Amino acid sequence: MIVDLQKCIGCNACTIACKVEHNTPNDIHYTQVLEYEYGEFPNAGRTFLPALCSHCENPPCVPVCPTRASYTRDDGIVLIDHDRCIGCGACILACPYDQRSRVEDERTVFHDGETVFENNANAAPPKGVAVKCDFCYHRIDQGGVPACVETCPTDARIFGEWDGGAKPLRKMAAQYNAKGLLPEKGTEPNVLYID
């Protein structure tokens, strides 16, 4: 994924779309938009940074998992198997991007059995497990894109394959000098930003 920071207007449509898609617990967001205000009136401004799991090529969260609940799919998507997760928190501590959470309160806005959204493919995660963005792998497996990408009104999020496919992102990343967050960590993130 490439995120164009010049196009993000901080509307949080991505945050809401993700929450609906995954029925996440009330205080947990798999993606969110961080805000930074700068300057003074009348020369003040605000900038936005959409934050989510970077689905790293070298994810520090995966090797620390004692039950192998955290793993990387063949296509590079980093996932958590909630049936294997014991909630130890090792992966949460290992993530340099602070993009993993532990479910402390499993209550959600859409209670099981009451969800009216057809695209809600995931049941709410159980209490005690680690959770994070999963790139809406269930949508990708059906040829779609993540909910956050689909709903962005300014097309600030671009999703595709690095090489080939309908949207080859490697060329775009080079053209616009897209960079991942915290390069000094050596994680080789698959979410890059254009500023």
MARTI-74689 format. One record per residue (C-alpha): residue in three letters; x, y, z. Coordinates in steps of 0.25 Angstrom, whole numbers, plus 5000, padded with zeros to 4 digits. Layout:
<rs>
<res->ALA	c1->X	c2->Y	c3->Z>
...
</rs>
This chain:
<rs>
<res->MET	c1->5000	c2->5000	c3->5000>
<res->ILE	c1->5004	c2->5014	c3->4997>
<res->VAL	c1->4998	c2->5026	c3->5005>
<res->ASP	c1->4999	c2->5039	c3->4998>
<res->LEU	c1->5000	c2->5049	c3->5010>
<res->GLN	c1->4997	c2->5061	c3->5001>
<res->LYS	c1->4983	c2->5055	c3->4998>
<res->CYS	c1->4979	c2->5051	c3->5012>
<res->ILE	c1->4969	c2->5061	c3->5018>
<res->GLY	c1->4968	c2->5054	c3->5032>
<res->CYS	c1->4953	c2->5051	c3->5030>
<res->ASN	c1->4955	c2->5037	c3->5037>
<res->ALA	c1->4946	c2->5030	c3->5026>
<res->CYS	c1->4957	c2->5019	c3->5026>
<res->THR	c1->4956	c2->5017	c3->5041>
<res->ILE	c1->4941	c2->5016	c3->5041>
<res->ALA	c1->4941	c2->5006	c3->5029>
<res->CYS	c1->4951	c2->4998	c3->5036>
<res->LYS	c1->4943	c2->4997	c3->5049>
<res->VAL	c1->4930	c2->4993	c3->5042>
<res->GLU	c1->4938	c2->4983	c3->5033>
<res->HIS	c1->4944	c2->4976	c3->5045>
<res->ASN	c1->4934	c2->4979	c3->5056>
<res->THR	c1->4946	c2->4983	c3->5065>
<res->PRO	c1->4945	c2->4985	c3->5080>
<res->ASN	c1->4940	c2->4998	c3->5084>
<res->ASP	c1->4954	c2->5004	c3->5088>
<res->ILE	c1->4962	c2->4997	c3->5077>
<res->HIS	c1->4965	c2->5003	c3->5063>
<res->TYR	c1->4973	c2->4995	c3->5053>
<res->THR	c1->4975	c2->5008	c3->5045>
<res->GLN	c1->4974	c2->5022	c3->5050>
<res->VAL	c1->4978	c2->5036	c3->5045>
<res->LEU	c1->4988	c2->5043	c3->5054>
<res->GLU	c1->4988	c2->5058	c3->5054>
<res->TYR	c1->4999	c2->5069	c3->5056>
<res->GLU	c1->4996	c2->5084	c3->5057>
<res->TYR	c1->5007	c2->5094	c3->5054>
<res->GLY	c1->5009	c2->5109	c3->5053>
<res->GLU	c1->5001	c2->5120	c3->5059>
<res->PHE	c1->4989	c2->5128	c3->5054>
<res->PRO	c1->4988	c2->5132	c3->5044>
<res->ASN	c1->4999	c2->5123	c3->5038>
<res->ALA	c1->4994	c2->5110	c3->5045>
<res->GLY	c1->4992	c2->5097	c3->5039>
<res->ARG	c1->4989	c2->5082	c3->5041>
<res->THR	c1->4995	c2->5070	c3->5035>
<res->PHE	c1->4990	c2->5056	c3->5035>
<res->LEU	c1->4997	c2->5042	c3->5036>
<res->PRO	c1->4988	c2->5030	c3->5033>
<res->ALA	c1->4995	c2->5019	c3->5042>
<res->LEU	c1->4993	c2->5004	c3->5041>
<res->CYS	c1->5001	c2->4991	c3->5041>
<res->SER	c1->5012	c2->4992	c3->5031>
<res->HIS	c1->5012	c2->4977	c3->5028>
<res->CYS	c1->5027	c2->4977	c3->5028>
<res->GLU	c1->5036	c2->4968	c3->5020>
<res->ASN	c1->5044	c2->4966	c3->5033>
<res->PRO	c1->5033	c2->4967	c3->5043>
<res->PRO	c1->5039	c2->4967	c3->5057>
<res->CYS	c1->5025	c2->4963	c3->5063>
<res->VAL	c1->5026	c2->4949	c3->5056>
<res->PRO	c1->5038	c2->4942	c3->5062>
<res->VAL	c1->5035	c2->4946	c3->5076>
<res->CYS	c1->5022	c2->4939	c3->5076>
<res->PRO	c1->5023	c2->4927	c3->5085>
<res->THR	c1->5011	c2->4919	c3->5079>
<res->ARG	c1->5014	c2->4924	c3->5064>
<res->ALA	c1->5000	c2->4931	c3->5064>
<res->SER	c1->5007	c2->4942	c3->5057>
<res->TYR	c1->5011	c2->4938	c3->5043>
<res->THR	c1->5013	c2->4944	c3->5029>
<res->ARG	c1->5005	c2->4938	c3->5017>
<res->ASP	c1->5012	c2->4935	c3->5004>
<res->ASP	c1->5007	c2->4949	c3->4998>
<res->GLY	c1->5013	c2->4956	c3->5010>
<res->ILE	c1->5001	c2->4959	c3->5018>
<res->VAL	c1->5004	c2->4958	c3->5033>
<res->LEU	c1->4993	c2->4951	c3->5041>
<res->ILE	c1->4990	c2->4947	c3->5055>
<res->ASP	c1->4983	c2->4933	c3->5057>
<res->HIS	c1->4973	c2->4936	c3->5069>
<res->ASP	c1->4972	c2->4921	c3->5072>
<res->ARG	c1->4987	c2->4920	c3->5075>
<res->CYS	c1->4989	c2->4934	c3->5081>
<res->ILE	c1->4991	c2->4933	c3->5097>
<res->GLY	c1->4991	c2->4948	c3->5099>
<res->CYS	c1->5005	c2->4949	c3->5104>
<res->GLY	c1->5007	c2->4962	c3->5097>
<res->ALA	c1->5021	c2->4959	c3->5092>
<res->CYS	c1->5017	c2->4963	c3->5078>
<res->ILE	c1->5011	c2->4976	c3->5083>
<res->LEU	c1->5024	c2->4980	c3->5090>
<res->ALA	c1->5032	c2->4976	c3->5077>
<res->CYS	c1->5024	c2->4985	c3->5068>
<res->PRO	c1->5032	c2->4998	c3->5066>
<res->TYR	c1->5020	c2->5004	c3->5059>
<res->ASP	c1->5011	c2->5002	c3->5071>
<res->GLN	c1->5000	c2->4996	c3->5062>
<res->ARG	c1->4996	c2->4983	c3->5071>
<res->SER	c1->4986	c2->4983	c3->5082>
<res->ARG	c1->4981	c2->4973	c3->5092>
<res->VAL	c1->4966	c2->4972	c3->5094>
<res->GLU	c1->4963	c2->4975	c3->5108>
<res->ASP	c1->4948	c2->4978	c3->5106>
<res->GLU	c1->4942	c2->4970	c3->5094>
<res->ARG	c1->4929	c2->4978	c3->5093>
<res->THR	c1->4927	c2->4984	c3->5080>
<res->VAL	c1->4917	c2->4994	c3->5074>
<res->PHE	c1->4911	c2->4983	c3->5065>
<res->HIS	c1->4908	c2->4971	c3->5075>
<res->ASP	c1->4909	c2->4957	c3->5069>
<res->GLY	c1->4896	c2->4953	c3->5062>
<res->GLU	c1->4892	c2->4968	c3->5060>
<res->THR	c1->4901	c2->4973	c3->5050>
<res->VAL	c1->4894	c2->4978	c3->5038>
<res->PHE	c1->4906	c2->4979	c3->5029>
<res->GLU	c1->4908	c2->4968	c3->5018>
<res->ASN	c1->4922	c2->4971	c3->5017>
<res->ASN	c1->4926	c2->4968	c3->5031>
<res->ALA	c1->4934	c2->4956	c3->5029>
<res->ASN	c1->4940	c2->4955	c3->5043>
<res->ALA	c1->4934	c2->4952	c3->5056>
<res->ALA	c1->4938	c2->4961	c3->5068>
<res->PRO	c1->4952	c2->4956	c3->5073>
<res->PRO	c1->4951	c2->4949	c3->5087>
<res->LYS	c1->4956	c2->4955	c3->5099>
<res->GLY	c1->4971	c2->4954	c3->5102>
<res->VAL	c1->4977	c2->4952	c3->5088>
<res->ALA	c1->4986	c2->4962	c3->5080>
<res->VAL	c1->4979	c2->4969	c3->5068>
<res->LYS	c1->4984	c2->4978	c3->5057>
<res->CYS	c1->4981	c2->4982	c3->5042>
<res->ASP	c1->4980	c2->4969	c3->5033>
<res->PHE	c1->4979	c2->4977	c3->5020>
<res->CYS	c1->4965	c2->4971	c3->5019>
<res->TYR	c1->4971	c2->4958	c3->5014>
<res->HIS	c1->4957	c2->4953	c3->5012>
<res->ARG	c1->4954	c2->4964	c3->5002>
<res->ILE	c1->4968	c2->4962	c3->4995>
<res->ASP	c1->4965	c2->4947	c3->4994>
<res->GLN	c1->4953	c2->4950	c3->4986>
<res->GLY	c1->4960	c2->4960	c3->4977>
<res->GLY	c1->4956	c2->4973	c3->4984>
<res->VAL	c1->4964	c2->4983	c3->4992>
<res->PRO	c1->4964	c2->4987	c3->5007>
<res->ALA	c1->4952	c2->4994	c3->5012>
<res->CYS	c1->4960	c2->5007	c3->5016>
<res->VAL	c1->4965	c2->5008	c3->5001>
<res->GLU	c1->4951	c2->5006	c3->4996>
<res->THR	c1->4945	c2->5017	c3->5004>
<res->CYS	c1->4956	c2->5027	c3->5004>
<res->PRO	c1->4949	c2->5039	c3->4997>
<res->THR	c1->4962	c2->5045	c3->4992>
<res->ASP	c1->4969	c2->5033	c3->4987>
<res->ALA	c1->4980	c2->5035	c3->4997>
<res->ARG	c1->4982	c2->5020	c3->4999>
<res->ILE	c1->4987	c2->5012	c3->4987>
<res->PHE	c1->4987	c2->4997	c3->4988>
<res->GLY	c1->4993	c2->4987	c3->4978>
<res->GLU	c1->5004	c2->4978	c3->4976>
<res->TRP	c1->5018	c2->4983	c3->4976>
<res->ASP	c1->5021	c2->4977	c3->4963>
<res->GLY	c1->5011	c2->4974	c3->4952>
<res->GLY	c1->4996	c2->4973	c3->4954>
<res->ALA	c1->4986	c2->4985	c3->4951>
<res->LYS	c1->4994	c2->4995	c3->4960>
<res->PRO	c1->5009	c2->4992	c3->4960>
<res->LEU	c1->5013	c2->5000	c3->4972>
<res->ARG	c1->5028	c2->4999	c3->4971>
<res->LYS	c1->5029	c2->5009	c3->4960>
<res->MET	c1->5020	c2->5019	c3->4967>
<res->ALA	c1->5028	c2->5017	c3->4980>
<res->ALA	c1->5041	c2->5020	c3->4972>
<res->GLN	c1->5035	c2->5032	c3->4964>
<res->TYR	c1->5030	c2->5039	c3->4977>
<res->ASN	c1->5041	c2->5035	c3->4986>
<res->ALA	c1->5031	c2->5027	c3->4995>
<res->LYS	c1->5037	c2->5023	c3->5008>
<res->GLY	c1->5033	c2->5014	c3->5020>
<res->LEU	c1->5033	c2->5019	c3->5034>
<res->LEU	c1->5045	c2->5017	c3->5043>
<res->PRO	c1->5055	c2->5011	c3->5033>
<res->GLU	c1->5065	c2->5010	c3->5044>
<res->LYS	c1->5057	c2->4998	c3->5049>
<res->GLY	c1->5060	c2->4990	c3->5037>
<res->THR	c1->5046	c2->4984	c3->5036>
<res->GLU	c1->5045	c2->4987	c3->5021>
<res->PRO	c1->5030	c2->4991	c3->5022>
<res->ASN	c1->5020	c2->4989	c3->5011>
<res->VAL	c1->5013	c2->5002	c3->5014>
<res->LEU	c1->5020	c2->5014	c3->5009>
<res->TYR	c1->5017	c2->5028	c3->5009>
<res->ILE	c1->5018	c2->5040	c3->4999>
<res->ASP	c1->5019	c2->5053	c3->5005>
</rs>
